[in-house]
Amino acid sequence: MWRFWGMVYAGNFVGSLIIAILFVVAGGYMIGDGAVGLNALKVASGKTGDTFYANFAAGILANMLVCLAIWLALAARTVQGKILAIVGPISTFVAAGFEHSIANMSIIPIGLMTKWFAGEQFWTTTASTPDAFAGLTVGWFLWNLLFVTIGNMIGGGLIGLSYWHAYLRGE
């Protein structure tokens, strides 16, 4: 199990970085006169500025909702039912700003790369500076990822254990 988790985690990390790189190279951060890039910077900065307690707790809650969405989708019989089943839990996870390691593997690197590679036009258009995001660093990204990942594992485990307790423990 640990080897499989490691391979999946590494694959998600590499894939997320590739998507983030392509997004920045394609100039995606300049969409809406830089509004997309500025928002990515703000979100990434906020995620890396949280305490490890907040990251850990938000990681637990996020993966509980993700697992709930999976369980609900498995219970649905049609494609439309599966889509409808995941909307509530995933929308709640995103709207609440909870932390998911795989999502953070994209948004934080997009923020970092925007900070590093955006030209003068971006900073002028958005009326901001790289100094406004001084706390957004690779070190804080990795710190966030560590505690969010642990929280995600616990959150997913809690959902799995609750279903085991409800349906399988007597077998």
Secondary structure, 3 states (H helix, E strand, C coil): CHHHHHHHHHHHHHHHHHHHHHHHHCCHHHCCCCHHHHHHHHHHHHHHHCCHHHHHHHHHHHHHHHHHHHHHHHHCCCHHHHHHHHHHHHHHHHHHCCCCHHHHHHHHHHHHHHHHHCCHHHHHHCCCCHHHHCCCCHHHHHHHHHHHHHHHHHHHHHHHHHHHHHHHCCC
